[in-house]
């Protein structure tokens, strides 16, 4: 396993990490979660991603119980969580980054995770109703109190992140240091355009999610939705149309010759492709069983085998035109 600095911070994250979205509580109990986390950790993974909203808080509870069971040295791993959506319908308890919500949110997350602090806390989405200055001050205080080490953003526009950084600099507060965007062969927008200049000029890190496009890039949906997949889960009906999109499936099938040439699976190719991007600090992988963890970890061995010619073929399949550097 290789490690990359998280932007311009001093901490290093494993280039492949492990996340709990969809699986923990929905598909994996504490025992299964601990087994998968152990498999990832034994492969060199040191970053484990979560969010308060995942499974309505139960994902954090499962991860917390798993960490208690695994009893790893706290300094040997990193844990993140994200706050915005909330767990209740109160007017100040959902879809907001106000000071009250953020502080109550981190306290709740730490209780469920059974941790004294998280290493990363994200604002899970931007909030146009709360002054950015209020959010920046609250995140600064959370770090000053030792409840988190660093903070970042998820799915924020480049202009919104720059505003937060400038406010922090103006008041000598802890700045956001990392973005968590969706990034995969189908979703490349947040690594293009203004974001390219942004990662270069501000040295922002990125912990990308959905590198396999909810499993579509594994090829397992090429012939329909398997009954044991996330696409068949109750509450994830919104995902089914995307997983049945024939145009997308044809693009996945077109990747098979490249994967065969590399001697890897489609999943490993898709993950390795993400790692080829120098602005990616870590690729958050997911799994519902240990065998998938082992398969995903082998993607690290594929990265250096992907040639510029292969990247051009992949761009052609997905209709990507590379922008010229300024």
TIGU-581523 format. One line per 10 residues: number of its first residue (from 1); their letters; for each residue x negated, y negated, z negated of C-alpha. Coordinates in steps of 0.02 Angstrom, whole numbers. Layout:
N
NUM> A> X:Y:Z ~ ...
This chain:
326
1> XXXXXXXXXX> 0:0:0 ~ -61:-174:43 ~ -19:-330:-56 ~ 16:-506:2 ~ 17:-669:-92 ~ 190:-741:-116 ~ 165:-897:-14 ~ 42:-1011:-102 ~ 72:-938:-275 ~ -56:-833:-366
11> XXXXXXXXXX> 50:-675:-378 ~ 40:-534:-253 ~ 185:-426:-197 ~ 178:-256:-114 ~ 211:-278:72 ~ 354:-154:54 ~ 469:-177:-96 ~ 629:-96:-161 ~ 802:-173:-180 ~ 964:-118:-261
21> XXXXXXXXXX> 1095:-201:-151 ~ 1241:-84:-106 ~ 1160:72:-180 ~ 1140:47:-368 ~ 1303:91:-456 ~ 1394:117:-290 ~ 1287:261:-228 ~ 1156:287:-363 ~ 1176:311:-552 ~ 1037:279:-677
31> XXXXXXXXXX> 954:448:-648 ~ 951:428:-459 ~ 895:246:-473 ~ 751:293:-588 ~ 696:432:-469 ~ 695:315:-318 ~ 609:175:-413 ~ 477:298:-474 ~ 448:359:-296 ~ 426:179:-237
41> XXXXXXXXXX> 313:133:-384 ~ 205:287:-357 ~ 184:228:-176 ~ 118:61:-235 ~ 279:-43:-238 ~ 271:-177:-373 ~ 424:-283:-329 ~ 604:-234:-368 ~ 746:-346:-309 ~ 919:-368:-384
51> XXXXXXXXXX> 1058:-498:-404 ~ 1192:-529:-533 ~ 1331:-509:-405 ~ 1275:-338:-342 ~ 1410:-214:-393 ~ 1482:-348:-505 ~ 1334:-346:-623 ~ 1323:-156:-632 ~ 1172:-151:-517 ~ 1070:-249:-644
61> XXXXXXXXXX> 1134:-136:-783 ~ 1080:19:-687 ~ 908:-53:-648 ~ 886:-108:-829 ~ 926:66:-893 ~ 810:143:-763 ~ 667:27:-813 ~ 695:72:-996 ~ 685:256:-950 ~ 531:235:-841
71> XXXXXXXXXX> 441:134:-976 ~ 314:56:-859 ~ 191:-75:-922 ~ 282:-241:-895 ~ 135:-324:-813 ~ 128:-189:-678 ~ 290:-235:-589 ~ 394:-384:-535 ~ 584:-400:-547 ~ 693:-530:-463
81> XXXXXXXXXX> 874:-579:-479 ~ 986:-705:-391 ~ 1125:-820:-453 ~ 1265:-912:-365 ~ 1421:-807:-333 ~ 1457:-771:-517 ~ 1552:-628:-599 ~ 1710:-721:-651 ~ 1839:-835:-571 ~ 1823:-983:-689
91> XXXXXXXXXX> 1802:-1151:-603 ~ 1624:-1169:-668 ~ 1581:-984:-652 ~ 1578:-948:-466 ~ 1500:-1015:-306 ~ 1397:-1147:-394 ~ 1220:-1192:-445 ~ 1268:-1311:-584 ~ 1160:-1312:-741 ~ 1287:-1220:-848
101> XXXXXXXXXX> 1306:-1078:-721 ~ 1120:-1055:-692 ~ 1075:-1048:-877 ~ 1220:-935:-922 ~ 1180:-831:-768 ~ 998:-798:-811 ~ 1046:-755:-991 ~ 1173:-628:-928 ~ 1051:-553:-804 ~ 914:-532:-934
111> XXXXXXXXXX> 1036:-446:-1050 ~ 1092:-324:-915 ~ 913:-293:-856 ~ 853:-273:-1036 ~ 706:-387:-998 ~ 633:-539:-1086 ~ 604:-623:-917 ~ 616:-597:-730 ~ 471:-637:-617 ~ 578:-720:-484
121> XXXXXXXXXX> 747:-803:-493 ~ 835:-861:-335 ~ 975:-981:-299 ~ 1074:-852:-200 ~ 1152:-981:-83 ~ 1146:-1171:-67 ~ 1278:-1271:-160 ~ 1339:-1430:-75 ~ 1444:-1480:-226 ~ 1304:-1490:-355
131> XXXXXXXXXX> 1166:-1621:-340 ~ 1005:-1534:-290 ~ 917:-1629:-428 ~ 1028:-1545:-560 ~ 986:-1374:-489 ~ 799:-1409:-480 ~ 796:-1470:-661 ~ 890:-1316:-721 ~ 773:-1197:-630 ~ 624:-1293:-699
141> XXXXXXXXXX> 692:-1274:-876 ~ 724:-1087:-852 ~ 540:-1066:-806 ~ 481:-1178:-948 ~ 581:-1072:-1071 ~ 493:-916:-1007 ~ 651:-835:-938 ~ 576:-830:-762 ~ 402:-854:-690 ~ 445:-926:-518
151> XXXXXXXXXX> 601:-982:-427 ~ 658:-981:-249 ~ 802:-994:-128 ~ 904:-873:-23 ~ 983:-918:143 ~ 950:-1104:121 ~ 919:-1218:270 ~ 741:-1280:289 ~ 800:-1459:257 ~ 882:-1406:93
161> XXXXXXXXXX> 724:-1319:33 ~ 617:-1470:79 ~ 734:-1583:-20 ~ 717:-1470:-173 ~ 528:-1467:-157 ~ 518:-1656:-140 ~ 628:-1683:-293 ~ 519:-1564:-393 ~ 360:-1651:-336 ~ 432:-1822:-376
171> XXXXXXXXXX> 472:-1771:-555 ~ 324:-1651:-579 ~ 439:-1501:-597 ~ 416:-1319:-549 ~ 447:-1309:-361 ~ 538:-1170:-269 ~ 406:-1056:-190 ~ 498:-922:-93 ~ 646:-897:23 ~ 744:-734:37
181> XXXXXXXXXX> 818:-733:213 ~ 899:-596:314 ~ 771:-543:443 ~ 773:-398:564 ~ 769:-365:751 ~ 948:-427:768 ~ 931:-576:648 ~ 774:-677:684 ~ 837:-856:667 ~ 764:-893:495
191> XXXXXXXXXX> 588:-857:555 ~ 603:-970:708 ~ 626:-1155:747 ~ 613:-1270:596 ~ 571:-1122:485 ~ 406:-1090:574 ~ 344:-1265:534 ~ 415:-1246:361 ~ 320:-1088:317 ~ 161:-1162:390
201> XXXXXXXXXX> 168:-1335:312 ~ 239:-1291:142 ~ 161:-1119:123 ~ 329:-1048:70 ~ 337:-861:40 ~ 476:-745:101 ~ 552:-586:32 ~ 660:-528:175 ~ 820:-426:158 ~ 915:-308:273
211> XXXXXXXXXX> 763:-263:380 ~ 860:-114:448 ~ 1019:-215:483 ~ 1120:-118:354 ~ 1054:45:426 ~ 1097:12:608 ~ 912:10:656 ~ 887:185:583 ~ 986:259:727 ~ 1103:353:610
221> XXXXXXXXXX> 1253:256:675 ~ 1218:292:858 ~ 1356:423:861 ~ 1478:353:733 ~ 1481:318:546 ~ 1423:465:436 ~ 1534:498:286 ~ 1388:483:164 ~ 1325:315:229 ~ 1353:139:163
231> XXXXXXXXXX> 1462:106:315 ~ 1589:227:244 ~ 1593:149:70 ~ 1755:76:6 ~ 1743:-114:6 ~ 1621:-117:151 ~ 1749:-111:290 ~ 1681:-280:348 ~ 1522:-190:397 ~ 1602:-59:507
241> XXXXXXXXXX> 1632:-166:662 ~ 1449:-216:662 ~ 1394:-34:645 ~ 1508:14:791 ~ 1447:-125:906 ~ 1401:-30:1063 ~ 1289:-167:1132 ~ 1184:-162:974 ~ 1179:26:973 ~ 1111:26:1151
251> XXXXXXXXXX> 969:-86:1094 ~ 930:34:953 ~ 926:178:1076 ~ 807:79:1187 ~ 683:74:1042 ~ 669:263:1035 ~ 532:280:1168 ~ 424:154:1074 ~ 449:246:908 ~ 407:410:995
261> XXXXXXXXXX> 248:335:1066 ~ 198:279:892 ~ 246:446:815 ~ 363:366:690 ~ 548:353:653 ~ 657:208:708 ~ 667:151:527 ~ 478:145:511 ~ 463:49:674 ~ 593:-80:620
271> XXXXXXXXXX> 509:-105:451 ~ 334:-114:527 ~ 396:-243:654 ~ 451:-355:509 ~ 280:-338:429 ~ 195:-398:588 ~ 262:-572:549 ~ 129:-667:449 ~ 262:-769:359 ~ 337:-612:279
281> XXXXXXXXXX> 273:-586:102 ~ 368:-424:73 ~ 502:-320:159 ~ 639:-266:39 ~ 687:-87:78 ~ 839:5:14 ~ 879:188:-7 ~ 1011:304:-77 ~ 894:453:-103 ~ 711:485:-135
291> XXXXXXXXXX> 677:557:38 ~ 725:389:114 ~ 603:300:-1 ~ 462:413:57 ~ 508:386:239 ~ 515:197:220 ~ 347:187:133 ~ 262:268:283 ~ 306:112:385 ~ 150:31:312
301> XXXXXXXXXX> 46:153:415 ~ 131:99:576 ~ 97:-89:570 ~ -78:-88:642 ~ -26:34:780 ~ 100:-88:856 ~ 12:-170:1004 ~ 50:-341:1080 ~ 120:-248:1232 ~ 241:-152:1120
311> XXXXXXXXXX> 296:-314:1038 ~ 333:-386:1211 ~ 438:-233:1253 ~ 534:-251:1091 ~ 563:-436:1124 ~ 630:-392:1296 ~ 752:-265:1223 ~ 821:-393:1101 ~ 816:-539:1222 ~ 693:-640:1120
321> XXXXXX> 594:-780:1198 ~ 443:-831:1097 ~ 427:-1015:1060 ~ 264:-1102:1102 ~ 163:-1165:954 ~ 148:-1353:937
